[in-house]
């Protein structure tokens, strides 16, 4: 499971660098029930179950211990370094 997740995220970073719409991507792994949606150009993605927070840069969801949102990122030449969190904060407690 973790190996497939690592491969999926690595593939995403690779595809992001060659995407026709720079830094936009949507991947689904049906075998592991994993969804990865990224838009590093603008905050345009509504995260399922977190609509109260408004649009974000993306998320990783499914069979990965909840939903992981992109909290920040850095673009370096042809790579994107993502910082993700699955902590919803005090709003849900």
Secondary structure, DSSP 8 states (H G I E B T S, - for coil): -HHHHHHHHHHHHHHHHH-SSTTEEEEEETTTTEEEEEESSS--B--TT-GGG--BSEEEEETTTS-EEEEEEEEETTEEEEEEE----GGG-
